[in-house]
Amino acid sequence: MNDPFMRAAIEEARQGLAEGGIPIGSVIVYRGEIIGRGHNRRVQKGSAILHGEMDALENAGRRTADVYRESTLYTTLSPCPMCSGTILLYGIPRVIIGENQTFMGEEELLRSRGVGIEVLQDPECLELMRRFIAEQPHLWNEDIGV
């Protein structure tokens, strides 16, 4: 992956996996700079809501609405309903998705509300999730609410 921001999201996903968690990573970019990065920490923190996108937003800290309205969110996996709602709440106008084959989130909802979506189908993102789902289906099902 040549995009440095998706590369950073993938590094976050790999860190989450190394910590015993779910390999989904995210970064938020404002004016060419990463202002927040994170990865799924539901397992590590015993959290119900710390998906990769939520962790990146939390780590971005308190920002004014105009910052989010000029930001791009990069995520290794298609955003779930919770994360998509947060993208809409903060008015993030663009989302770059590593892959949506192992899980299709609320891309249509985001598009219908004017969010620009780009799906890369990145082989590294696909392999991370395919391997994780095969090795830990119970943990994956818990994460997506099955």
DSSP file with accessible surface (Angstrom, degrees, kcal/mol):
  #  RESIDUE AA STRUCTURE BP1 BP2  ACC     N-H-->O    O-->H-N    N-H-->O    O-->H-N    TCO  KAPPA ALPHA  PHI   PSI    X-CA   Y-CA   Z-CA
    1    1 A M              0   0   71      0, 0.0     6,-0.0     0, 0.0   121,-0.0   0.000 360.0 360.0 360.0 122.5    0.0    0.0    0.0
    2    2 A N        +     0   0  166      4,-0.0     3,-0.0     5,-0.0     0, 0.0   0.687 360.0  98.0 -88.7 -21.3    1.6    3.3   -1.1
    3    3 A D     >  -     0   0   49      1,-0.2     4,-2.6     2,-0.1     5,-0.2  -0.565  65.1-151.3 -70.4 118.5   -0.9    5.7    0.6
    4    4 A P  H  > S+     0   0   91      0, 0.0     4,-1.8     0, 0.0    -1,-0.2   0.814  93.2  52.4 -64.5 -27.2    0.9    6.7    3.8
    5    5 A F  H  > S+     0   0   45      2,-0.2     4,-1.9     1,-0.2     5,-0.1   0.913 111.5  43.7 -77.7 -40.0   -2.4    7.3    5.6
    6    6 A M  H  > S+     0   0    0      2,-0.2     4,-2.7     1,-0.2     5,-0.2   0.894 111.5  56.6 -67.8 -35.5   -3.8    3.8    4.8
    7    7 A R  H  X S+     0   0   65     -4,-2.6     4,-2.4     1,-0.2    -2,-0.2   0.925 106.7  49.2 -58.5 -42.9   -0.4    2.4    5.7
    8    8 A A  H  X S+     0   0    5     -4,-1.8     4,-2.1     2,-0.2    -1,-0.2   0.902 110.1  50.9 -64.8 -39.1   -0.7    4.0    9.1
    9    9 A A  H  X S+     0   0    0     -4,-1.9     4,-2.3     2,-0.2    -2,-0.2   0.913 109.9  49.9 -64.3 -40.7   -4.2    2.5    9.5
   10   10 A I  H  X S+     0   0    0     -4,-2.7     4,-2.7     2,-0.2    -2,-0.2   0.907 108.0  53.4 -64.8 -39.9   -2.9   -0.9    8.6
   11   11 A E  H  X S+     0   0  100     -4,-2.4     4,-2.1     1,-0.2    -1,-0.2   0.907 108.4  50.5 -61.2 -39.5   -0.1   -0.5   11.2
   12   12 A E  H  X S+     0   0   11     -4,-2.1     4,-2.4     2,-0.2    -2,-0.2   0.918 109.3  50.9 -62.3 -43.5   -2.7    0.3   13.8
   13   13 A A  H  X S+     0   0    0     -4,-2.3     4,-2.2     1,-0.2    -2,-0.2   0.924 110.2  49.2 -60.7 -44.0   -4.6   -2.8   12.8
   14   14 A R  H  X S+     0   0  106     -4,-2.7     4,-2.4     1,-0.2    -1,-0.2   0.883 109.1  52.8 -63.8 -37.2   -1.5   -4.9   13.1
   15   15 A Q  H  X S+     0   0   85     -4,-2.1     4,-1.6    -5,-0.2    -1,-0.2   0.922 107.8  51.5 -63.9 -43.2   -0.8   -3.4   16.6
   16   16 A G  H  <>S+     0   0    0     -4,-2.4     5,-2.8     1,-0.2    -2,-0.2   0.922 110.5  48.2 -59.3 -43.4   -4.3   -4.3   17.7
   17   17 A L  H ><5S+     0   0   61     -4,-2.2     3,-2.0     1,-0.2    -2,-0.2   0.929 108.6  53.6 -62.8 -43.3   -3.8   -7.9   16.5
   18   18 A A  H 3<5S+     0   0   90     -4,-2.4    -1,-0.2     1,-0.3    -2,-0.2   0.799 105.7  55.0 -62.7 -27.3   -0.4   -8.1   18.3
   19   19 A E  T 3<5S-     0   0   76     -4,-1.6    -1,-0.3    -3,-0.2    -2,-0.2   0.401 126.9-100.3 -85.0   1.3   -2.2   -6.9   21.5
   20   20 A G  T < 5S+     0   0   41     -3,-2.0    -3,-0.2     1,-0.2    -2,-0.1   0.594  87.8 113.0  90.3  12.4   -4.7   -9.9   21.2
   21   21 A G  S   <S-     0   0    1     -5,-2.8    -1,-0.2    -6,-0.2    20,-0.1  -0.186  76.5 -65.9-104.5-163.4   -7.4   -7.7   19.7
   22   22 A I        -     0   0    0     18,-0.2     2,-2.3     2,-0.1    18,-0.4  -0.729  47.5-122.0 -92.3 130.0   -9.3   -7.4   16.5
   23   23 A P        +     0   0    1      0, 0.0     2,-0.4     0, 0.0   -10,-0.2  -0.381  65.8 123.2 -80.8  71.9   -7.2   -6.2   13.5
   24   24 A I        -     0   0    9     -2,-2.3    16,-2.4   -11,-0.2     2,-0.3  -0.995  35.2-178.7-129.2 126.6   -9.0   -3.0   12.5
   25   25 A G  E     -A   39   0A   0     -2,-0.4    51,-2.3    14,-0.2     2,-0.3  -0.861   5.6-176.7-126.1 160.9   -7.2    0.3   12.4
   26   26 A S  E     -AB  38  75A   0     12,-2.6    12,-2.4    -2,-0.3     2,-0.3  -0.994   8.1-168.9-153.9 149.2   -8.1    3.9   11.6
   27   27 A V  E     -AB  37  74A   0     47,-2.0    47,-3.1    -2,-0.3     2,-0.5  -0.982  15.6-142.2-136.8 152.3   -6.5    7.3   11.3
   28   28 A I  E     -AB  36  73A   0      8,-2.8     7,-2.9    -2,-0.3     8,-1.2  -0.967  18.3-159.8-114.4 129.2   -8.1   10.8   10.9
   29   29 A V  E     -AB  34  72A   9     43,-3.1    43,-2.4    -2,-0.5     2,-0.5  -0.937  10.5-177.3-117.2 128.2   -6.3   13.2    8.6
   30   30 A Y  E >  S-AB  33  71A  39      3,-2.9     3,-1.5    -2,-0.5    41,-0.2  -0.992  74.9 -19.7-125.9 118.8   -6.7   16.9    8.7
   31   31 A R  T 3  S-     0   0  175     39,-0.7    -1,-0.1    -2,-0.5     3,-0.1   0.875 129.7 -47.5  51.1  45.3   -4.9   19.1    6.1
   32   32 A G  T 3  S+     0   0   57      1,-0.2     2,-0.4    -3,-0.0    -1,-0.3   0.549 119.3 102.3  79.7   9.2   -2.4   16.3    5.3
   33   33 A E  E <  S-A   30   0A 131     -3,-1.5    -3,-2.9   -28,-0.0     2,-0.5  -0.976  74.1-118.9-128.7 138.2   -1.6   15.5    8.9
   34   34 A I  E     +A   29   0A  43     -2,-0.4    -5,-0.2    -5,-0.2     3,-0.1  -0.619  32.9 171.8 -72.3 121.1   -2.7   12.6   11.1
   35   35 A I  E     +     0   0A  18     -7,-2.9     2,-0.3    -2,-0.5    -1,-0.2   0.533  67.2  19.9-106.5 -12.4   -4.6   14.1   14.1
   36   36 A G  E     +A   28   0A   4     -8,-1.2    -8,-2.8    24,-0.1     2,-0.3  -0.961  61.0 178.8-156.3 139.0   -5.9   10.8   15.5
   37   37 A R  E     +A   27   0A  95     -2,-0.3     2,-0.3   -10,-0.2   -10,-0.2  -0.984  15.7 143.0-139.1 150.0   -5.0    7.2   15.2
   38   38 A G  E     -A   26   0A   0    -12,-2.4   -12,-2.6    -2,-0.3     2,-0.3  -0.989  27.4-143.1-170.4 173.7   -6.4    4.1   16.8
   39   39 A H  E     -A   25   0A   0     -2,-0.3   -14,-0.2   -14,-0.2     2,-0.1  -0.948  48.3 -70.4-146.2 163.5   -7.4    0.5   16.5
   40   40 A N        +     0   0    0    -16,-2.4    11,-0.2   -18,-0.4   -18,-0.2  -0.391  49.4 170.4 -58.0 123.7  -10.1   -1.8   17.8
   41   41 A R     >  +     0   0   49      9,-2.8     4,-2.6    -2,-0.1     6,-0.5   0.007  35.6 118.8-126.0  25.6   -9.5   -2.1   21.6
   42   42 A R  H  >>S+     0   0   35      8,-0.5     5,-1.3     2,-0.2     4,-0.8   0.929  85.2  38.9 -59.0 -44.7  -12.7   -3.9   22.6
   43   43 A V  H >45S+     0   0   61      3,-0.2     3,-0.6     2,-0.2    -1,-0.2   0.961 117.6  47.9 -69.7 -50.9  -10.8   -6.9   23.9
   44   44 A Q  H 345S+     0   0   57      1,-0.2    -2,-0.2    -4,-0.2    -1,-0.2   0.848 125.3  28.9 -61.8 -37.6   -7.9   -4.9   25.4
   45   45 A K  H 3<5S-     0   0  136     -4,-2.6    -1,-0.2     5,-0.1    -2,-0.2   0.404 102.2-120.6-104.3  -1.2  -10.0   -2.4   27.3
   46   46 A G  T <<5 +     0   0   72     -4,-0.8     2,-0.3    -3,-0.6    -3,-0.2   0.882  61.4 160.1  61.5  37.0  -13.1   -4.6   27.9
   47   47 A S      < -     0   0   24     -5,-1.3    -1,-0.2    -6,-0.5    -2,-0.1  -0.670  46.9-156.3 -99.3 147.3  -15.0   -2.0   25.9
   48   48 A A  S    S+     0   0   76     -2,-0.3    -1,-0.1    -3,-0.1    -6,-0.1   0.635  95.5  28.3 -87.5 -16.9  -18.4   -2.2   24.1
   49   49 A I  S    S+     0   0   92      1,-0.1     2,-2.6    -8,-0.1     5,-0.2   0.496  77.1 113.9-127.5  -4.1  -17.6    0.7   21.7
   50   50 A L        +     0   0   31      4,-0.1    -9,-2.8    -9,-0.1    -8,-0.5  -0.325  37.8 157.7 -80.3  67.9  -13.9    1.0   21.0
   51   51 A H     >  -     0   0   19     -2,-2.6     4,-2.7   -11,-0.2     5,-0.2  -0.346  60.1 -95.1 -72.5 168.4  -13.8    0.1   17.4
   52   52 A G  H  > S+     0   0    0      1,-0.2     4,-2.3     2,-0.2   -26,-0.3   0.899 125.8  46.8 -56.1 -44.1  -10.9    1.4   15.3
   53   53 A E  H  > S+     0   0    7      2,-0.2     4,-2.3     1,-0.2    -1,-0.2   0.903 112.9  49.2 -66.9 -40.6  -12.7    4.5   14.1
   54   54 A M  H  > S+     0   0   35      2,-0.2     4,-2.6     1,-0.2    -2,-0.2   0.897 110.9  50.4 -66.1 -38.8  -14.0    5.3   17.6
   55   55 A D  H  X S+     0   0    6     -4,-2.7     4,-2.7     2,-0.2   -18,-0.2   0.912 109.5  50.9 -66.1 -41.5  -10.5    4.9   19.1
   56   56 A A  H  X S+     0   0    0     -4,-2.3     4,-1.3    -5,-0.2   -19,-0.2   0.922 112.0  47.1 -62.8 -42.5   -9.0    7.2   16.4
   57   57 A L  H  X S+     0   0   17     -4,-2.3     4,-0.8     2,-0.2     3,-0.3   0.923 111.9  50.3 -64.4 -43.1  -11.6    9.9   17.2
   58   58 A E  H >< S+     0   0  141     -4,-2.6     3,-0.9     1,-0.2    -2,-0.2   0.920 111.7  48.2 -60.4 -41.9  -11.1    9.5   20.9
   59   59 A N  H 3< S+     0   0   85     -4,-2.7    -1,-0.2     1,-0.3    -2,-0.2   0.702 100.5  65.3 -75.8 -18.2   -7.3    9.9   20.4
   60   60 A A  H 3< S-     0   0    5     -4,-1.3    -1,-0.3    -3,-0.3    -2,-0.2   0.744  99.3-152.7 -70.2 -23.1   -7.8   13.0   18.2
   61   61 A G    <<  -     0   0   35     -3,-0.9     2,-0.4    -4,-0.8    -1,-0.2  -0.147  40.8 -22.2  77.9-176.9   -9.2   14.6   21.3
   62   62 A R  S    S+     0   0  252     -3,-0.1     2,-0.3    -4,-0.1    -4,-0.0  -0.542  73.1 169.8 -72.0 121.2  -11.7   17.4   21.5
   63   63 A R        -     0   0  100     -2,-0.4     2,-0.1     2,-0.0    -2,-0.1  -0.920  36.3-101.4-129.1 158.0  -11.7   19.3   18.2
   64   64 A T    >>  -     0   0   84     -2,-0.3     4,-1.2     1,-0.1     3,-1.1  -0.406  36.5-110.7 -76.2 157.9  -14.0   22.0   16.8
   65   65 A A  H 3> S+     0   0   46      1,-0.3     4,-2.2     2,-0.2     5,-0.2   0.840 114.8  62.5 -59.3 -34.8  -16.6   20.9   14.2
   66   66 A D  H 34 S+     0   0   74      1,-0.2     4,-0.5     2,-0.2    -1,-0.3   0.832  98.9  56.4 -64.8 -28.2  -14.8   22.7   11.4
   67   67 A V  H X4 S+     0   0   15     -3,-1.1     3,-1.4     1,-0.2    -1,-0.2   0.963 109.5  44.5 -65.0 -49.0  -11.8   20.4   11.8
   68   68 A Y  H >< S+     0   0   10     -4,-1.2     3,-1.6     1,-0.3    -2,-0.2   0.877 106.6  60.8 -64.2 -34.1  -13.9   17.3   11.3
   69   69 A R  T 3< S+     0   0  151     -4,-2.2    -1,-0.3     1,-0.3    -2,-0.2   0.627 110.6  41.8 -69.5 -10.6  -15.7   18.9    8.4
   70   70 A E  T <  S+     0   0   91     -3,-1.4   -39,-0.7    -4,-0.5    -1,-0.3   0.219 100.7  99.1-113.9  10.5  -12.3   19.1    6.6
   71   71 A S  E <   -B   30   0A   0     -3,-1.6    23,-0.8   -41,-0.2     2,-0.4  -0.596  58.1-145.2-101.8 161.3  -11.0   15.7    7.7
   72   72 A T  E     -Bc  29  94A  21    -43,-2.4   -43,-3.1    -2,-0.2     2,-0.5  -0.982  12.9-146.8-120.6 133.9  -10.7   12.3    6.0
   73   73 A L  E     -Bc  28  95A   0     21,-2.5    23,-2.6    -2,-0.4     2,-0.5  -0.901   9.8-162.5-102.2 127.4  -11.1    9.1    8.0
   74   74 A Y  E     +Bc  27  96A  14    -47,-3.1   -47,-2.0    -2,-0.5     2,-0.3  -0.931  14.8 172.6-105.5 133.2   -9.1    6.1    6.8
   75   75 A T  E     -Bc  26  97A   0     21,-2.6    23,-2.9    -2,-0.5   -49,-0.2  -0.998  35.9-139.3-142.6 143.4  -10.2    2.7    8.1
   76   76 A T  S    S+     0   0    2    -51,-2.3    23,-0.5    -2,-0.3     2,-0.3   0.697  90.5  37.7 -75.2 -17.3   -9.0   -0.8    7.2
   77   77 A L  S    S-     0   0    6    -52,-0.3    23,-0.2    21,-0.2     3,-0.1  -0.984  99.9 -86.9-137.0 147.9  -12.6   -2.2    7.2
   78   78 A S        -     0   0    3     21,-1.5     2,-0.1    25,-0.5    -2,-0.1  -0.185  58.7-102.8 -51.4 131.2  -16.0   -0.8    6.1
   79   79 A P        -     0   0    0      0, 0.0    27,-2.3     0, 0.0    -1,-0.1  -0.368  30.9-132.1 -69.3 135.1  -17.5    1.2    9.0
   80   80 A C     >  -     0   0   16     25,-0.3     4,-2.9    -2,-0.1     5,-0.3  -0.111  36.9 -89.6 -70.3 175.1  -20.2   -0.5   11.1
   81   81 A P  H  > S+     0   0   78      0, 0.0     4,-2.4     0, 0.0     5,-0.2   0.889 126.7  50.9 -57.4 -40.5  -23.5    1.4   12.0
   82   82 A M  H  > S+     0   0   61      2,-0.2     4,-1.8     1,-0.2     5,-0.1   0.953 114.7  41.3 -63.1 -50.0  -22.0    2.9   15.2
   83   83 A C  H  > S+     0   0    1      1,-0.2     4,-2.3     2,-0.2    -1,-0.2   0.886 113.8  53.3 -68.4 -36.5  -18.9    4.2   13.5
   84   84 A S  H  X S+     0   0    0     -4,-2.9     4,-2.4     1,-0.2    -1,-0.2   0.909 107.3  52.2 -63.9 -40.7  -20.9    5.4   10.5
   85   85 A G  H  X S+     0   0   34     -4,-2.4     4,-2.8    -5,-0.3    -1,-0.2   0.893 109.4  49.5 -61.1 -38.3  -23.2    7.3   12.8
   86   86 A T  H  X S+     0   0   22     -4,-1.8     4,-2.3     2,-0.2     6,-0.2   0.900 107.7  53.7 -69.6 -38.3  -20.2    9.0   14.4
   87   87 A I  H  X>S+     0   0    0     -4,-2.3     5,-2.0     1,-0.2     4,-0.6   0.937 113.6  43.5 -58.5 -45.3  -18.8    9.9   11.0
   88   88 A L  H ><5S+     0   0   32     -4,-2.4     3,-0.8     3,-0.2    -2,-0.2   0.911 109.9  56.3 -67.0 -42.9  -22.2   11.6   10.2
   89   89 A L  H 3<5S+     0   0  131     -4,-2.8    -2,-0.2     1,-0.3    -1,-0.2   0.907 114.3  38.5 -56.6 -43.3  -22.5   13.2   13.6
   90   90 A Y  H 3<5S-     0   0  103     -4,-2.3    -1,-0.3    -5,-0.1    -2,-0.2   0.456 109.6-121.7 -91.9   0.1  -19.1   15.0   13.2
   91   91 A G  T <<5 +     0   0   32     -3,-0.8    -3,-0.2    -4,-0.6   -20,-0.1   0.786  41.1 176.3  69.8  28.9  -19.6   15.7    9.5
   92   92 A I      < -     0   0    1     -5,-2.0    -1,-0.2    -6,-0.2   -23,-0.2  -0.545  14.7-160.2 -67.5 120.8  -16.5   13.9    8.3
   93   93 A P        +     0   0   54      0, 0.0    23,-3.1     0, 0.0     2,-0.4   0.643  63.4  39.3 -85.2 -13.7  -16.9   14.3    4.5
   94   94 A R  E     -cd  72 116A 103    -23,-0.8   -21,-2.5    21,-0.2     2,-0.4  -0.996  54.9-173.4-144.9 136.3  -14.6   11.6    3.2
   95   95 A V  E     -cd  73 117A   0     21,-2.9    23,-2.1    -2,-0.4     2,-0.5  -0.996   8.6-160.1-131.3 127.4  -13.9    8.0    4.2
   96   96 A I  E     -cd  74 118A   3    -23,-2.6   -21,-2.6    -2,-0.4     2,-0.5  -0.940  16.1-159.5-107.1 122.4  -11.2    5.8    2.6
   97   97 A I  E     -cd  75 119A   0     21,-3.4    23,-3.0    -2,-0.5    24,-0.4  -0.892  17.2-152.7-111.2 129.6  -11.9    2.1    3.3
   98   98 A G  S    S-     0   0    0    -23,-2.9    24,-3.0    -2,-0.5     2,-0.3   0.917  77.1 -20.4 -64.4 -45.2   -9.2   -0.6    3.1
   99   99 A E        -     0   0    0    -23,-0.5   -21,-1.5    22,-0.2    -1,-0.2  -0.982  40.1-171.6-162.6 154.9  -11.7   -3.4    2.2
  100  100 A N        +     0   0   23     -2,-0.3   -23,-0.1   -23,-0.2    -1,-0.1   0.111  67.4  92.6-135.4  19.2  -15.4   -4.3    2.4
  101  101 A Q  S    S+     0   0  107      1,-0.1     3,-0.2     3,-0.0   -24,-0.0   0.854  90.4  42.2 -83.2 -37.0  -15.4   -7.9    1.3
  102  102 A T  S    S+     0   0   33      1,-0.3     2,-0.3     0, 0.0    -1,-0.1   0.752 134.7  10.4 -81.1 -22.6  -15.2   -9.5    4.8
  103  103 A F        -     0   0   45    -23,-0.0     2,-0.7    -4,-0.0   -25,-0.5  -0.905  64.3-154.5-156.4 126.7  -17.7   -7.0    6.2
  104  104 A M        -     0   0  108     -2,-0.3    -4,-0.1    -3,-0.2    -3,-0.0  -0.917  23.1-176.5-103.7 112.7  -19.9   -4.5    4.5
  105  105 A G        -     0   0    9     -2,-0.7     2,-0.8   -25,-0.1     3,-0.4   0.181  49.7 -55.3 -85.5-149.1  -20.8   -1.6    6.8
  106  106 A E  S  > S+     0   0   74    -27,-2.3     4,-2.3     1,-0.2     5,-0.2  -0.217  77.3 136.6 -93.1  47.5  -23.1    1.3    6.2
  107  107 A E  H  > S+     0   0    3     -2,-0.8     4,-2.9     1,-0.2    -1,-0.2   0.887  71.7  52.4 -62.3 -39.9  -21.5    2.6    3.1
  108  108 A E  H  > S+     0   0  136     -3,-0.4     4,-2.7     2,-0.2    -1,-0.2   0.900 108.7  50.4 -65.3 -40.1  -24.8    3.3    1.4
  109  109 A L  H  > S+     0   0   62      2,-0.2     4,-1.1     1,-0.2    -2,-0.2   0.943 111.8  48.0 -60.1 -47.4  -26.0    5.3    4.4
  110  110 A L  H ><>S+     0   0    0     -4,-2.3     5,-2.5     1,-0.2     3,-0.8   0.942 112.9  47.6 -59.8 -47.3  -22.9    7.4    4.3
  111  111 A R  H ><5S+     0   0   97     -4,-2.9     3,-2.1     1,-0.2    -1,-0.2   0.907 107.2  56.8 -59.9 -41.7  -23.1    8.0    0.5
  112  112 A S  H 3<5S+     0   0   92     -4,-2.7    -1,-0.2     1,-0.3    -2,-0.2   0.735 107.1  50.1 -64.2 -20.8  -26.8    8.9    0.9
  113  113 A R  T <<5S-     0   0  160     -4,-1.1    -1,-0.3    -3,-0.8    -2,-0.2   0.200 127.2 -97.5-102.5  13.3  -25.8   11.6    3.3
  114  114 A G  T < 5S+     0   0   66     -3,-2.1     2,-0.4     1,-0.3    -3,-0.2   0.525  72.6 146.1  89.6   7.6  -23.1   13.0    1.0
  115  115 A V      < -     0   0   12     -5,-2.5     2,-0.4    -6,-0.2    -1,-0.3  -0.630  48.8-127.2 -80.0 130.2  -20.0   11.3    2.4
  116  116 A G  E     -d   94   0A  38    -23,-3.1   -21,-2.9    -2,-0.4     2,-0.4  -0.654  28.8-165.2 -76.6 127.9  -17.4   10.5   -0.2
  117  117 A I  E     -d   95   0A  29     -2,-0.4     2,-0.4   -23,-0.2   -21,-0.2  -0.959  13.4-178.6-119.7 133.2  -16.5    6.8    0.0
  118  118 A E  E     -d   96   0A  88    -23,-2.1   -21,-3.4    -2,-0.4     2,-0.5  -0.996   9.4-161.7-129.6 125.6  -13.5    5.2   -1.7
  119  119 A V  E     -d   97   0A  40     -2,-0.4   -21,-0.2   -23,-0.2   -20,-0.1  -0.940   7.1-175.3-109.6 123.9  -12.9    1.4   -1.3
  120  120 A L        -     0   0   51    -23,-3.0   -21,-0.2    -2,-0.5   -22,-0.2   0.700  22.2-145.8 -90.0 -24.3   -9.4    0.2   -2.0
  121  121 A Q        -     0   0   62    -24,-0.4   -22,-0.2   -23,-0.2   -23,-0.1   0.929  28.4-165.5  49.3  49.5   -9.9   -3.6   -1.7
  122  122 A D     >  -     0   0   11    -24,-3.0     4,-2.4   -25,-0.2     5,-0.2  -0.464  20.2-139.7 -68.2 126.8   -6.3   -3.7   -0.3
  123  123 A P  H  > S+     0   0   97      0, 0.0     4,-2.5     0, 0.0     5,-0.2   0.853 101.2  52.7 -58.8 -35.4   -4.9   -7.2   -0.2
  124  124 A E  H  > S+     0   0   46      2,-0.2     4,-2.4     1,-0.2     5,-0.2   0.922 110.1  47.5 -68.8 -41.6   -3.2   -6.7    3.1
  125  125 A C  H  > S+     0   0    2      2,-0.2     4,-2.0     1,-0.2     5,-0.2   0.927 113.4  49.4 -62.5 -44.0   -6.4   -5.5    4.8
  126  126 A L  H  X S+     0   0   15     -4,-2.4     4,-2.8     1,-0.2     5,-0.2   0.928 111.7  47.8 -60.2 -47.0   -8.3   -8.5    3.2
  127  127 A E  H  X S+     0   0   87     -4,-2.5     4,-2.4     1,-0.2     5,-0.3   0.907 108.5  54.5 -64.9 -41.5   -5.7  -11.0    4.4
  128  128 A L  H  X S+     0   0    5     -4,-2.4     4,-2.0     1,-0.2    -1,-0.2   0.941 115.3  38.8 -55.9 -49.6   -5.7   -9.6    8.0
  129  129 A M  H  X S+     0   0    1     -4,-2.0     4,-3.0     2,-0.2     5,-0.3   0.906 114.0  52.7 -72.5 -41.6   -9.4   -9.9    8.4
  130  130 A R  H  X S+     0   0  120     -4,-2.8     4,-2.1    -5,-0.2    -2,-0.2   0.933 113.3  44.6 -59.4 -45.8   -9.8  -13.3    6.6
  131  131 A R  H  X S+     0   0  115     -4,-2.4     4,-2.3    -5,-0.2     5,-0.2   0.935 114.9  48.4 -64.8 -44.8   -7.1  -14.8    8.7
  132  132 A F  H  X S+     0   0    3     -4,-2.0     4,-2.9    -5,-0.3    -2,-0.2   0.937 111.6  48.6 -62.1 -46.9   -8.6  -13.3   11.9
  133  133 A I  H  < S+     0   0   43     -4,-3.0    -1,-0.2     1,-0.2    -2,-0.2   0.906 113.2  48.3 -61.9 -39.6  -12.1  -14.4   11.2
  134  134 A A  H  < S+     0   0   82     -4,-2.1    -1,-0.2    -5,-0.3    -2,-0.2   0.895 119.0  38.9 -66.9 -38.3  -11.0  -17.9   10.4
  135  135 A E  H  < S+     0   0  131     -4,-2.3    -2,-0.2     1,-0.2    -1,-0.2   0.779 131.4  23.5 -84.6 -28.0   -8.9  -18.2   13.6
  136  136 A Q     X  +     0   0   67     -4,-2.9     4,-2.3    -5,-0.2     3,-0.3  -0.383  64.5 153.5-137.3  58.5  -11.3  -16.4   16.0
  137  137 A P  H  > S+     0   0   64      0, 0.0     4,-2.8     0, 0.0     5,-0.2   0.858  76.2  55.8 -60.5 -33.8  -14.8  -16.5   14.7
  138  138 A H  H  > S+     0   0  127      2,-0.2     4,-2.0     1,-0.2     5,-0.1   0.914 109.8  45.3 -64.8 -41.6  -16.3  -16.2   18.2
  139  139 A L  H  > S+     0   0   16     -3,-0.3     4,-2.2     2,-0.2    -1,-0.2   0.912 113.6  49.7 -68.9 -39.9  -14.5  -13.0   18.8
  140  140 A W  H  X S+     0   0   15     -4,-2.3     4,-1.9     2,-0.2    -2,-0.2   0.940 110.4  50.0 -63.2 -45.2  -15.4  -11.6   15.4
  141  141 A N  H  <>S+     0   0   63     -4,-2.8     5,-3.3     1,-0.2     4,-0.4   0.892 109.7  51.4 -62.7 -37.6  -19.0  -12.4   15.9
  142  142 A E  H ><5S+     0   0  101     -4,-2.0     3,-1.1     3,-0.2    -1,-0.2   0.925 107.6  53.4 -62.4 -42.6  -19.0  -10.7   19.3
  143  143 A D  H 3<5S+     0   0   11     -4,-2.2    -2,-0.2     1,-0.3    -1,-0.2   0.864 113.1  41.5 -63.9 -36.5  -17.5   -7.6   17.7
  144  144 A I  T 3<5S-     0   0   59     -4,-1.9    -1,-0.3    -5,-0.1    -2,-0.2   0.354 119.4-106.8 -96.9   8.6  -20.2   -7.3   15.1
  145  145 A G  T < 5       0   0   71     -3,-1.1    -3,-0.2    -4,-0.4    -2,-0.1   0.764 360.0 360.0  80.2  28.6  -23.0   -8.2   17.5
  146  146 A V      <       0   0  126     -5,-3.3    -1,-0.2    -6,-0.2    -2,-0.1  -0.712 360.0 360.0 -93.1 360.0  -23.8  -11.7   16.3
